[in-house]
């Protein structure tokens, strides 16, 4: 199972899926990269034992709203997950724009 997590935060959801054997790309803003990479490293043994894997990539939802193509590199996944990803109107708008771009890209690739 190939999973793309949007707004991974601390990585709780994505790392749990990886511990169940999924191949997970945890995405978030650049300022969360160090924290998420530490979380991935701390769980590497458990993830590997389950046959899963996890990695981090930057994905800024605001890029989708600015007309930048943020979708083509993210269209090869079986499942998109997001847990409590928005906290204000601007974040909600960016999330919806990004999710829309990702779903359109996936539909076009199918």
C-alpha positions as CSV (number, residue, x, y, z in Angstrom):
1,X,0.0,0.0,0.0
2,X,1.5,3.4,-1.1
3,X,0.4,6.2,1.2
4,X,0.8,9.9,0.9
5,X,0.2,11.8,4.2
6,X,-0.6,15.5,3.9
7,X,0.4,17.7,6.8
8,X,2.1,14.9,8.8
9,X,2.8,17.0,11.9
10,X,4.5,14.7,14.3
11,X,4.1,11.7,11.9
12,X,1.8,9.7,14.2
13,X,-0.6,8.5,11.5
14,X,1.9,7.9,8.7
15,X,4.4,6.1,11.0
16,X,1.6,3.9,12.3
17,X,0.7,3.0,8.8
18,X,4.3,2.3,8.0
19,X,4.5,0.0,11.1
20,X,1.6,-1.9,9.6
21,X,3.7,-2.5,6.4
22,X,2.7,0.5,4.2
23,X,5.1,2.5,2.1
24,X,4.5,6.1,3.4
25,X,5.6,9.5,2.3
26,X,5.0,12.0,5.1
27,X,4.7,15.5,3.8
28,X,4.7,18.8,5.6
29,X,6.3,22.3,5.6
30,X,10.1,22.6,5.5
31,X,10.2,23.7,9.2
32,X,8.9,20.3,10.2
33,X,11.5,18.3,8.3
34,X,14.0,17.8,11.1
35,X,11.3,16.6,13.6
36,X,9.7,14.2,11.1
37,X,13.1,12.8,10.1
38,X,13.9,12.1,13.7
39,X,10.5,10.4,14.2
40,X,11.2,8.3,11.1
41,X,14.7,7.3,12.3
42,X,13.4,6.5,15.8
43,X,10.8,4.1,14.3
44,X,13.0,2.6,11.5
45,X,13.5,-0.7,13.2
46,X,9.8,-1.3,13.8
47,X,8.8,-0.1,10.4
48,X,11.4,-2.3,8.6
49,X,10.4,-5.3,10.7
50,X,6.8,-4.9,9.4
51,X,7.9,-4.6,5.8
52,X,7.0,-0.9,5.6
53,X,9.0,2.2,4.9
54,X,8.7,5.9,5.5
55,X,10.3,9.0,4.2
56,X,9.7,12.7,4.3
57,X,9.2,15.2,1.5
58,X,8.3,18.9,1.7
59,X,4.9,19.8,0.3
60,X,3.7,23.3,0.8
61,X,-0.1,23.4,0.1
62,X,0.1,27.1,-0.7
63,X,2.1,26.2,-3.9
64,X,-1.0,24.6,-5.4
65,X,-3.1,27.8,-4.9
66,X,-0.4,29.8,-6.6
67,X,-0.7,27.9,-9.9
68,X,2.5,25.9,-9.3
69,X,2.2,22.3,-10.3
70,X,2.5,20.4,-7.1
71,X,0.6,17.3,-8.3
72,X,2.6,15.4,-10.9
73,X,5.2,14.0,-8.4
74,X,2.4,12.9,-6.0
75,X,0.1,10.9,-8.3
76,X,1.3,7.4,-7.7
77,X,-0.4,6.5,-4.4
78,X,-3.1,4.2,-3.3
79,X,-4.2,6.3,-0.4
80,X,-4.1,9.9,0.7
81,X,-4.4,10.6,4.5
82,X,-4.6,13.7,6.5
83,X,-5.4,13.9,10.2
84,X,-6.5,17.3,11.7
85,X,-4.5,19.2,9.0
86,X,-6.1,22.6,9.1
87,X,-6.4,25.2,11.8
88,X,-7.7,28.4,10.1
89,X,-9.4,29.7,7.0
90,X,-6.1,30.2,5.0
91,X,-4.8,26.7,5.8
92,X,-8.2,25.3,4.9
93,X,-8.2,27.0,1.5
94,X,-4.6,25.9,0.8
95,X,-5.4,22.3,1.8
96,X,-8.5,22.2,-0.4
97,X,-6.5,23.6,-3.4
98,X,-3.8,21.0,-2.9
99,X,-6.1,18.1,-2.4
100,X,-8.1,19.1,-5.5
101,X,-4.9,19.2,-7.5
102,X,-3.7,15.8,-6.2
103,X,-7.1,14.2,-6.9
104,X,-7.2,15.6,-10.5
105,X,-3.7,14.5,-11.1
106,X,-4.5,11.0,-9.9
107,X,-7.6,10.8,-12.0
108,X,-5.7,11.9,-15.1
109,X,-2.9,9.3,-14.4
110,X,-5.5,6.5,-14.0
